[in-house]
Amino acid sequence: MNKAGHRITSVFMSGSQCQNDILVNLVASACDMPVLIPRYIHAAVCHGAAMLGAKAASADSQGKTEDLWDIMDRMSKPGKKVLPTEDKNEKALLGVKTVLQATEIPWDGG
């Protein structure tokens, strides 16, 4: 997506998938960017619902509400940042797989 003009600098993950350290590390390394995990991984749905409730409760007499991003910033606590691997062999393996997928050459994982 960065090649298409977007500026993506990190991946955000939430929910029970964040408990899988292997998956989180793989995503960070495959995307070659940090993965950010919220503090409340076991209550992501409830936490999101609370944020939407706060937005609804912020409505004034004209129906104008507080910006959702400001609410999210206020109600979220720092979590964990997982960085991509620095291991040259892992990077090489991920690079080969990416090239093979891009060229549609079958890869059996070996």
C-alpha positions in Angstrom: 0.0 0.0 0.0 2.9 2.3 0.6 3.9 1.9 -3.1 0.4 3.1 -4.0 0.9 6.4 -2.1 -0.4 5.5 1.4 1.9 5.9 4.4 1.6 2.9 6.6 4.2 2.8 9.4 2.7 0.2 11.8 0.2 -2.6 12.1 -2.4 -2.6 14.9 -3.7 -5.9 16.3 -6.3 -6.6 18.9 -8.3 -9.5 20.4 -7.2 -13.0 21.3 -4.8 -13.2 18.3 -2.5 -10.9 20.3 -1.8 -13.7 22.7 0.0 -15.7 20.0 3.6 -14.3 20.2 4.7 -16.3 17.2 1.9 -14.8 15.0 2.6 -11.3 16.2 6.3 -11.6 15.6 5.6 -13.1 12.1 3.3 -10.3 11.2 5.8 -7.7 12.3 8.6 -9.4 10.4 6.6 -10.1 7.2 5.3 -6.5 7.1 8.7 -5.2 8.1 7.1 -2.7 10.6 6.2 -2.7 14.2 3.0 -4.3 15.5 1.2 -2.4 18.2 -0.9 -4.4 20.7 -3.4 -2.7 23.1 -3.2 -3.2 26.8 -6.7 -4.6 27.0 -6.5 -7.6 24.6 -9.0 -9.7 26.6 -11.7 -7.0 26.5 -11.3 -5.4 23.0 -15.0 -5.6 22.2 -16.1 -4.2 25.6 -13.4 -1.5 25.5 -14.5 -0.4 22.0 -18.2 -0.4 23.1 -17.3 1.8 26.0 -15.6 4.2 23.7 -18.6 4.4 21.4 -20.8 4.9 24.5 -18.6 7.8 25.6 -19.0 9.3 22.1 -22.8 9.0 22.4 -22.8 10.5 25.9 -20.7 13.5 24.7 -23.5 14.8 22.5 -24.5 18.4 23.2 -27.9 20.0 22.7 -27.2 20.4 18.9 -26.1 16.7 18.6 -22.4 17.5 18.2 -20.2 14.9 19.7 -16.6 14.7 20.8 -14.2 13.4 18.1 -13.9 9.6 18.4 -10.1 9.7 17.9 -9.8 12.0 21.0 -12.0 9.6 23.0 -9.9 6.6 21.9 -6.7 8.5 22.8 -8.1 9.4 26.2 -9.4 6.0 27.1 -6.6 3.8 25.8 -3.5 3.0 27.7 -0.1 2.2 26.1 0.3 -1.5 25.2 3.2 -3.3 23.7 5.2 -2.7 20.5 6.7 -5.8 18.7 9.5 -5.0 16.3 10.4 -6.9 13.1 13.1 -9.5 13.4 16.7 -8.5 12.9 17.7 -12.1 12.1 19.2 -12.1 8.6 18.1 -15.7 7.9 14.5 -15.0 8.9 14.4 -11.9 6.8 15.9 -13.8 3.8 13.3 -16.5 4.1 10.4 -14.0 4.3 11.9 -12.1 1.3 12.1 -15.3 -0.8 8.5 -16.2 0.0 7.3 -12.7 -0.8 9.1 -12.8 -4.2 7.7 -16.2 -5.0 4.2 -15.1 -4.1 4.5 -11.9 -6.2 5.6 -14.0 -9.2 3.0 -16.7 -8.6 5.7 -19.4 -8.5 4.5 -22.3 -6.3 6.4 -22.6 -3.0 6.1 -25.7 -0.9 7.6 -24.1 2.2 10.8 -26.2 2.1 
